[in-house]
C-alpha cells in the first residue's frame, strides 16, 4: 500500500462524512450529489490501486 492509496481512501472517507453532515444540516441536494460522487470516486480509485487493477 502506497501513500497515494492511503490519501485517496482518507479523502474519500472525509468526503463521505461531509455528505452525512451536510445531509443532516439540510443542504441542497446538488451539494450532496457532488460530494457523494467525489467520495465514491476517491474510494474506488484507492481500492483499485490497492488491488493492482489500476497503476
Wavefront OBJ file of the C-alpha trace (Angstrom):
o trace
v 0.000 0.000 0.000
v 1.488 3.301 -1.056
v 0.917 6.785 0.250
v -1.376 7.691 -2.660
v -3.703 4.789 -1.869
v -3.948 5.943 1.720
v -4.584 9.554 0.714
v -7.328 8.562 -1.733
v -9.100 6.422 0.839
v -8.803 9.025 3.604
v -10.100 11.798 1.332
v -12.970 9.550 0.218
v -13.950 8.821 3.819
v -13.648 12.506 4.706
v -15.991 13.432 1.843
v -18.415 10.688 2.876
v -18.518 12.197 6.364
v -19.153 15.597 4.779
v -22.093 14.195 2.829
v -23.637 12.829 6.024
v -23.031 16.069 7.906
v -24.428 18.251 5.117
v -27.458 15.959 4.778
v -28.230 16.395 8.486
v -27.919 20.182 8.099
v -30.399 20.220 5.214
v -28.007 21.352 2.482
v -29.175 21.403 -1.149
v -29.226 18.063 -2.923
v -26.796 19.302 -5.595
v -24.076 19.719 -2.977
v -24.779 16.264 -1.584
v -24.630 14.676 -5.041
v -21.314 16.334 -5.909
v -19.708 15.367 -2.613
v -21.088 11.843 -2.904
v -19.677 11.405 -6.401
v -16.292 12.735 -5.278
v -16.285 10.423 -2.281
v -17.108 7.337 -4.333
v -14.504 8.219 -6.970
v -11.752 8.599 -4.354
v -12.671 5.387 -2.557
v -12.904 3.339 -5.767
v -9.601 4.714 -7.074
v -7.859 3.910 -3.774
v -9.234 0.366 -3.626
v -8.434 -0.291 -7.295
v -4.846 0.826 -6.712
v -4.562 -1.488 -3.684
v -5.869 -4.418 -5.744
v -3.382 -3.607 -8.521
v -6.089 -3.109 -11.122
v -5.041 0.447 -11.846
v -1.408 1.583 -11.662
l 1 2 3 4 5 6 7 8 9 10 11 12 13 14 15 16 17 18 19 20 21 22 23 24 25 26 27 28 29 30 31 32 33 34 35 36 37 38 39 40 41 42 43 44 45 46 47 48 49 50 51 52 53 54 55
